[in-house]
Amino acid sequence: VPTKREEASKFVNEFRPLFENEKSMKVGQNIKYDMIILQNYGVQVKGKLFDTMLAHYVLQPELRHNMDYLAEIYLHYQTIHIDELIGARGKNQKTMRDLPPEDVYRYACEDADVTLKLKNVLEKELKKQGAEHLFYEIEMPLVPVLVNIESNGVLLDTEALKQSSQHFTVRLQEIEKEIYEMAGETFNISSAKQVGEVLFDKLKIVEKAKKTKTGQYVTSEEVLQSYRSKHDIIGKILEYRGLKKLLSTYIDALPQLINPRTGRIHTSFNQAVTATGRLSSSNPNLQNIPVRDEMGRRIRKAFIPSDDDHLLLSADYSQVELRLMAHLSGDESLIAAFEHGEDIHAATAARLFGKPLAEVTPEERRRAKTANFGIIYGISPFGLSQRLEIPRKEAKEIIDGYFRSYPKVKEYMDRVVEKAREEGFVATIFGRRRYLNDIASHNAVARGLAERNAVNAPIQGSAADIMKIAMIDVHRRFAAEGIRSQVILQVHDELVVDMLREEQEQVVRIVTESMESAARLKVRLVADAGVGRNWLEAH
């Protein structure tokens, strides 16, 4: 394909009828990438889609899904690896464009041939595993939706980010000073070795500190969190690290990721990465923006609508995972709390602490909230005691009290772990499987993790499937009703729309209806929508 865009477009147009033919199925490996490239040239790929990478992801979410690996596993065939053609990664690596066609055609033809052969094998596997609905009705229809969202991109307020950068750099210097005062010396806070020496050799915050094989002190976040109550310096070091990471990952990095052609950032949504079925995102990773602290709020504030005629709409599922726990366990008390529209954390606190709803204190609600979400993730008394900073005995009493309040939740957890032991996997309400190879392991730590995943995967995975169904429905209804507003982000249980002001009523209606009708559960799904001039205001 020639390098000049006009010439390249002529070339692409030769193939346009083929790609835009609704009657033919398009088969690809990571087909979203090809669709985005073609969309850059105005080609809308139409017709049924079959993505071999996603088919394998549905069948084996924990394994790798690249074509070379799949060809070996299913076809016992060794493909030509790309680095044989363009060289190893590095500054001397060529691009495909640098190669003459005679060097490329074997690789390209093999690519197409192997992908089709894989499709023929994988579609039989999908049928055998009963995963056809999940693949054809959820994963494949989501691909054009993601193409659309990624192509739309998001506008950033770079001026606001620059101000935030200055603000937090000053804050970083202040924390640095405080740490040096507490330590009684200056040292490199970014050096794990030096942090370890200050904490354990000089300040001696614990008797026996963990060490690595090379004899260096372990100062990972997990370890430091467990020592938090021993000395104020720990909290400051953790704050420093968090701030520094957010500055480099978001505030200073986001403006660098703006596409010069569109003036927006275009995150990539990864559909075949997480074991649970949730989407992840990269360049930038939008899943890790903290929600509650000042830093996270400033980052969200920098995401803005495309112009003055637009606002941002943020629609968020309300406690979808707890609602799924109510549905899957069938616990009458939990279902009733949702049906009566009670504040679920306050309702749990009332049961836990044996008092009327109106008398629950904010601290009791906080404890109940931590228990509510902790139970979903299979939290232990030790884990809960650390999170709430209470004695382990008290944490155990809270967990025991929780299971007395919601007995069917405990029954569900025991049942799902037992079933996982028998079958080796758990599944979501839409049949998405998660394999748990360590569920019968003799290693207690590995087994414990597998048991927690057995409880959590059907809940998290069902929430992921529900969000995907909602996204597909929103996309279809926007097209059917001629809506010009565009979905621009999906993060956790939230959808963000760049919304034309004049379409507000329709858009809010479509998005909330699509989200709330994505699944029929024993409790109602609820989506809350907010509108604002930036993501923070809307959220």
C-alpha positions in Angstrom: 0.0 0.0 0.0 1.5 3.4 -1.0 2.5 5.7 1.8 0.6 8.8 0.6 -2.9 8.9 2.1 -4.7 9.7 -1.2 -3.0 6.9 -3.0 -3.6 4.5 -0.1 -7.3 5.5 -0.1 -7.6 4.5 -3.8 -6.1 1.1 -2.9 -8.5 0.6 0.1 -11.5 1.6 -2.0 -10.8 -1.3 -4.3 -11.7 -3.6 -1.4 -14.4 -1.5 0.1 -17.3 -3.5 -1.4 -15.8 -6.7 0.1 -15.5 -5.3 3.7 -18.9 -3.5 3.6 -20.8 -6.5 2.3 -23.3 -7.4 5.0 -23.8 -10.9 3.7 -20.3 -12.3 4.2 -18.8 -13.2 7.5 -15.4 -11.6 8.4 -12.9 -13.8 10.2 -9.9 -12.3 11.9 -7.4 -12.6 14.7 -7.8 -9.5 16.9 -10.3 -8.2 14.3 -10.9 -4.9 16.2 -7.4 -3.7 15.2 -8.1 -4.2 11.5 -11.5 -2.6 11.8 -10.0 0.6 13.4 -7.4 0.8 10.7 -10.1 0.5 8.0 -12.3 3.0 9.8 -9.5 5.5 9.5 -10.0 5.2 5.7 -13.8 5.6 6.0 -14.6 1.8 5.7 -17.3 0.4 7.9 -16.7 -3.4 8.2 -20.2 -5.0 8.0 -21.6 -8.5 8.3 -21.1 -11.2 10.9 -17.7 -11.3 12.7 -15.7 -14.2 14.0 -12.5 -13.3 16.0 -10.3 -16.3 16.8 -8.5 -14.5 19.6 -11.9 -13.8 21.3 -13.1 -17.4 20.7 -10.1 -18.7 22.5 -10.5 -16.1 25.3 -14.1 -17.4 25.9 -12.8 -21.0 26.0 -9.6 -20.5 28.0 -9.5 -17.0 29.6 -6.3 -17.7 31.6 -4.1 -18.8 28.6 -2.4 -16.8 25.9 -4.4 -16.0 22.8 -1.8 -15.0 20.2 -2.0 -16.7 16.8 1.4 -18.4 16.9 0.5 -20.1 20.2 -3.0 -21.1 18.9 -1.5 -22.5 15.7 0.8 -24.7 17.8 -1.9 -25.9 20.2 -4.7 -26.5 17.8 -3.1 -27.1 14.4 0.4 -28.4 15.5 1.8 -25.9 13.1 4.8 -23.5 13.4 4.0 -20.1 11.9 6.5 -17.6 10.4 7.2 -15.2 13.4 7.0 -11.5 12.6 10.5 -10.8 13.9 11.9 -13.1 11.2 10.8 -10.5 8.7 11.2 -7.1 10.5 13.9 -8.0 13.1 13.8 -8.0 16.9 12.3 -5.1 18.9 14.4 -2.0 19.1 15.3 1.1 17.1 16.5 -0.9 14.1 13.3 -2.9 13.8 11.7 -2.3 10.4 8.0 -2.0 9.6 6.0 -4.1 7.1 6.0 -1.1 4.8 9.8 -1.3 4.5 9.7 -4.7 3.0 9.2 -5.6 -0.7 5.9 -7.6 -1.3 7.8 -10.8 -2.1 9.0 -10.8 1.5 5.6 -10.2 2.9 3.2 -12.4 0.9 4.0 -15.7 2.5 3.5 -14.3 6.0 0.3 -12.5 5.0 -1.2 -15.5 3.2 -0.3 -17.8 6.1 -1.9 -15.3 8.5 -5.2 -15.6 6.6 -5.0 -19.3 6.1 -4.2 -20.2 9.7 -6.9 -17.8 11.1 -9.5 -19.6 9.0 -8.3 -23.0 10.0 -8.4 -21.9 13.7 -12.0 -20.6 13.2 -13.0 -24.0 11.9 -11.6 -25.7 15.0 -12.7 -23.1 17.6 -16.3 -22.9 16.5 -16.7 -26.6 17.2 -15.1 -26.1 20.6 -17.5 -23.2 21.4 -20.4 -25.6 20.6 -18.9 -28.4 22.7 -18.5 -26.0 25.8 -21.9 -24.5 25.4 -20.3 -21.0 25.0 -21.9 -20.1 21.7 -24.4 -17.6 23.2 -21.6 -15.8 25.1 -19.4 -15.6 22.0 -21.9 -14.8 19.3 -24.4 -12.6 21.3 -22.0 -10.8 23.7 -18.3 -10.8 22.7 -18.6 -10.5 19.0 -21.3 -7.8 18.9 -19.2 -5.8 21.4 -16.3 -5.5 18.8 -17.9 -2.8 16.6 -19.0 -0.9 19.8 -15.4 -0.8 21.0 -14.2 0.2 17.5 -16.6 3.1 17.8 -15.6 4.2 21.3 -11.9 4.0 20.6 -12.2 5.9 17.4 -14.3 8.7 19.1 -11.6 9.4 21.6 -11.8 11.8 24.5 -11.0 15.5 24.7 -8.6 16.6 27.5 -8.3 20.0 29.3 -4.5 20.1 29.0 -4.3 23.5 30.8 -6.0 22.0 33.9 -3.6 19.1 33.8 -0.6 21.4 33.7 -1.9 23.3 36.8 -2.6 20.0 38.5 1.0 18.9 37.7 2.4 22.1 39.3 0.1 21.7 42.4 1.0 18.1 43.0 4.8 18.6 42.4 4.7 21.1 45.2 2.8 18.6 47.4 5.3 15.9 46.6 8.1 18.2 47.8 6.2 18.9 51.0 5.8 15.2 51.7 9.4 14.6 50.9 10.4 17.2 53.5 8.1 15.6 56.1 9.6 12.2 55.5 13.2 13.5 55.9 12.3 15.2 59.2 10.7 12.0 60.5 13.8 9.9 59.4 16.3 12.5 60.7 18.2 12.3 57.3 17.7 12.7 53.6 17.6 9.6 51.4 16.2 8.5 48.0 12.5 7.7 48.7 12.2 6.0 45.3 14.9 3.5 46.3 13.5 0.4 48.0 16.9 -0.4 49.4 17.3 3.0 51.1 13.7 3.0 52.4 14.4 -0.4 53.9 17.5 0.7 55.6 15.9 3.8 57.1 12.8 1.9 58.3 14.4 -1.2 59.7 18.0 -0.4 60.4 17.7 3.1 61.7 14.1 3.5 63.0 13.8 -0.2 63.8 10.0 -0.1 63.3 9.8 -3.9 63.7 12.0 -6.6 65.3 12.2 -9.0 62.4 11.7 -7.4 59.0 11.1 -9.5 55.8 14.1 -9.8 53.5 14.5 -10.9 49.9 16.9 -13.7 48.9 19.6 -11.2 48.3 19.3 -9.9 51.8 17.5 -6.6 50.9 14.5 -5.5 53.0 11.1 -6.0 51.4 9.3 -2.6 51.2 6.4 -3.5 48.9 3.1 -1.7 49.3 1.5 -4.8 50.9 4.3 -5.1 53.5 4.3 -1.4 54.3 0.5 -1.3 54.7 0.8 -4.0 57.4 3.3 -1.8 59.3 1.2 1.3 58.9 0.3 1.6 62.6 3.9 1.2 63.7 5.2 4.7 62.6 3.7 7.8 60.9 6.5 7.7 58.3 5.0 4.7 56.7 1.8 6.5 55.7 3.9 9.4 54.3 6.0 7.0 52.2 2.9 5.3 50.8 1.3 8.7 50.1 4.6 9.8 48.3 4.7 6.7 46.2 1.0 6.9 45.2 1.3 10.6 44.3 4.5 10.0 42.3 2.9 7.1 40.4 -0.2 9.1 39.5 1.8 12.1 38.4 3.9 10.0 36.0 1.0 7.7 34.9 -1.7 10.3 34.3 -1.2 13.9 35.0 2.2 14.2 33.1 1.5 11.3 30.7 -2.0 12.0 29.4 -1.1 15.1 27.3 1.7 13.0 25.7 -0.9 10.5 24.5 -3.0 13.0 22.6 -3.3 12.0 18.9 -2.0 15.0 16.8 -4.5 14.1 14.0 -7.6 14.1 16.2 -6.5 16.2 19.2 -7.9 13.5 21.5 -6.7 10.5 23.5 -7.8 7.1 22.2 -7.5 4.5 24.9 -7.4 0.8 23.8 -10.0 -1.5 25.3 -8.6 -5.0 25.8 -11.3 -7.6 25.4 -9.1 -10.7 26.0 -7.0 -9.9 29.0 -8.8 -10.2 32.3 -9.7 -13.7 33.6 -13.1 -12.4 34.9 -14.4 -11.1 31.6 -14.1 -7.4 32.5 -12.7 -5.0 29.9 -9.3 -3.5 30.7 -7.8 -0.5 29.0 -4.3 0.6 28.1 -2.5 3.8 26.8 -3.8 5.2 29.1 -5.2 2.7 31.6 -8.4 4.4 32.7 -9.4 1.6 35.1 -6.8 2.7 37.8 -7.7 6.3 38.2 -8.5 6.6 41.9 -12.1 7.7 42.5 -12.1 9.2 46.0 -9.0 11.2 46.5 -8.2 14.7 45.3 -5.7 13.4 42.8 -8.3 11.2 41.1 -10.9 14.0 41.1 -8.5 16.4 39.4 -7.7 13.7 36.7 -11.4 13.2 36.0 -12.0 16.9 35.9 -9.6 17.1 32.9 -11.9 14.9 30.8 -14.2 17.2 28.9 -17.0 17.2 26.2 -16.1 17.8 22.6 -17.4 21.4 22.5 -19.9 23.8 24.1 -22.9 22.1 22.4 -22.0 18.9 24.4 -22.1 17.8 28.0 -20.7 14.6 29.6 -23.2 12.0 30.8 -21.9 9.4 33.3 -24.2 6.4 34.0 -23.1 4.0 36.7 -24.6 0.7 38.0 -25.6 1.0 41.6 -24.0 -1.9 43.7 -24.2 -4.3 40.8 -22.0 -6.9 42.5 -24.1 -7.0 45.7 -27.2 -7.2 43.7 -25.7 -10.2 41.9 -24.8 -11.8 45.3 -28.5 -11.4 46.3 -29.6 -13.0 43.0 -27.1 -15.9 43.0 -27.5 -16.7 46.7 -31.3 -16.1 46.8 -30.9 -14.7 50.3 -34.4 -13.4 51.2 -33.1 -10.7 53.6 -30.6 -9.3 51.1 -33.2 -9.4 48.3 -35.7 -7.6 50.6 -33.2 -4.9 51.5 -32.8 -4.1 47.8 -36.5 -4.4 47.0 -37.4 -1.9 49.7 -34.8 0.5 48.3 -32.9 0.6 51.6 -29.3 1.8 51.8 -27.8 -1.7 51.6 -24.8 -0.9 53.8 -26.9 0.7 56.6 -29.4 -2.2 56.3 -26.5 -4.7 56.8 -25.2 -2.6 59.7 -28.6 -2.7 61.4 -28.6 -6.5 61.1 -25.0 -6.9 62.2 -25.3 -4.6 65.2 -28.9 -5.5 66.1 -30.5 -2.1 66.0 -33.1 -0.2 64.0 -32.0 1.3 60.7 -32.4 4.9 61.9 -29.9 4.4 64.7 -27.0 3.1 62.6 -23.9 5.3 63.0 -21.7 6.3 60.1 -18.9 4.2 61.6 -21.1 1.1 61.8 -22.2 1.7 58.2 -18.5 1.9 57.1 -17.8 -1.4 58.8 -20.8 -3.0 57.2 -19.8 -1.6 53.8 -16.3 -3.1 54.1 -17.9 -6.4 55.1 -20.4 -6.3 52.2 -17.7 -5.9 49.6 -15.1 -8.0 51.5 -17.4 -11.0 51.6 -17.8 -11.0 47.8 -14.0 -11.2 47.6 -13.8 -13.9 50.2 -12.1 -11.7 52.9 -10.7 -13.4 55.9 -10.9 -12.2 59.5 -7.3 -11.2 59.3 -8.0 -9.2 56.0 -11.0 -7.5 57.5 -9.1 -6.6 60.8 -6.4 -4.9 58.7 -8.8 -3.0 56.5 -10.9 -1.8 59.4 -7.9 -1.5 61.8 -9.7 -3.5 64.5 -8.6 -6.6 66.4 -8.9 -9.9 64.6 -11.4 -11.3 67.1 -13.8 -8.4 66.4 -13.4 -8.9 62.7 -14.3 -12.6 63.1 -17.4 -11.6 65.0 -18.4 -9.2 62.2 -18.0 -12.0 59.5 -19.8 -14.5 61.7 -22.6 -12.0 62.3 -22.8 -11.3 58.6 -23.4 -15.0 57.8 -26.0 -15.2 60.5 -27.8 -12.1 59.0 -27.6 -13.5 55.5 -27.4 -17.3 55.9 -27.9 -18.1 52.2 -24.8 -16.1 51.3 -22.8 -18.5 53.3 -24.6 -21.5 51.7 -24.0 -20.0 48.2 -20.3 -19.6 49.0 -19.9 -23.2 50.3 -21.9 -24.5 47.3 -19.9 -22.7 44.7 -16.6 -23.8 46.1 -17.8 -27.4 46.3 -19.0 -27.2 42.7 -15.7 -25.8 41.6 -13.9 -28.7 43.3 -16.0 -31.2 41.4 -15.9 -29.5 37.9 -12.7 -27.5 38.0 -14.4 -24.3 37.0 -17.1 -21.8 37.9 -19.4 -19.9 35.5 -21.3 -16.6 35.3 -25.0 -16.5 34.7 -24.2 -16.2 31.0 -22.0 -19.3 31.0 -18.5 -17.5 31.0 -16.2 -20.0 32.6 -13.2 -19.4 34.9 -11.0 -22.5 35.4 -9.5 -22.9 38.9 -6.6 -25.4 38.7 -5.6 -24.9 42.3 -9.0 -25.6 43.9 -7.8 -29.0 45.1 -4.1 -27.9 45.7 -2.2 -29.2 48.7 -0.8 -25.7 49.1 -3.1 -23.9 51.4 -2.3 -20.4 50.1 -2.9 -21.4 46.4 -6.1 -23.3 47.4 -7.4 -20.4 49.5 -6.9 -18.0 46.5 -8.7 -20.4 44.2 -11.6 -20.7 46.7 -11.9 -16.9 46.9 -11.9 -16.7 43.0 -14.6 -19.4 43.0 -16.9 -17.1 45.0 -16.0 -13.9 43.2 -15.6 -14.9 39.6 -19.3 -15.6 38.9 -20.2 -12.3 40.5 -17.5 -10.1 38.8 -17.9 -12.0 35.6 -21.7 -11.6 35.5 -21.3 -7.9 36.2 -18.9 -7.7 33.3 -21.3 -9.5 31.0 -24.2 -7.3 32.0 -22.2 -4.2 31.2 -21.2 -5.6 27.8 -24.9 -6.4 27.0 -25.8 -2.8 28.0 -23.1 -1.3 25.8 -24.3 -3.3 22.8 -27.9 -2.2 23.4 -26.9 1.5 23.8 -24.9 1.3 20.5 -27.8 -0.3 18.6 -30.4 2.1 20.0 -28.3 5.2 19.3 -28.0 4.0 15.6 -31.7 3.1 15.4 -32.9 6.4 16.8 -30.4 8.6 14.9 -28.7 9.8 18.0 -25.5 11.9 17.3 -24.2 11.7 20.9 -21.3 9.2 21.3 -20.2 6.8 24.0 -16.5 7.7 24.7 -15.5 5.6 27.8 -16.3 2.5 29.8 -14.7 2.2 33.2 -15.7 -0.5 35.7 -19.5 -0.2 36.1 -19.7 3.2 34.4 -20.4 4.4 30.9 -19.5 8.0 29.8 -21.2 9.7 26.8 -20.2 12.8 25.0 -23.8 14.1 24.8 -25.4 16.7 22.6 -27.3 19.1 24.9 -30.4 18.9 22.7 -30.4 15.1 23.0 -30.1 15.0 26.8 -33.6 13.6 27.5 -33.4 10.9 24.9 -29.8 9.9 25.7 -30.4 9.6 29.5 -33.5 7.5 28.8 -31.8 5.2 26.4 -28.7 4.7 28.5 -30.5 4.0 31.8 -33.1 1.7 30.1 -30.4 -0.3 28.3 -28.3 -0.6 31.5 -31.3 -1.5 33.7 -32.8 -4.1 31.3 -29.5 -5.9 30.5 -30.4 -8.8 32.7 -33.5 -10.0 34.6 -32.4 -10.8 38.2 -34.3 -11.5 41.4 -33.5 -7.9 42.3 -33.8 -4.9 40.0 -30.7 -3.5 38.3 -30.3 0.3 38.9 -28.3 2.8 37.0 -27.7 6.3 38.2 -27.0 9.0 35.6 -25.3 12.4 36.2 -24.5 15.2 33.7 -21.8 17.8 33.9 -19.2 19.9 32.0 -16.5 17.4 32.8 -16.2 13.8 34.0 -15.9 14.8 37.7 -19.1 16.9 37.6 -21.0 14.2 35.8 -19.9 11.3 38.0 
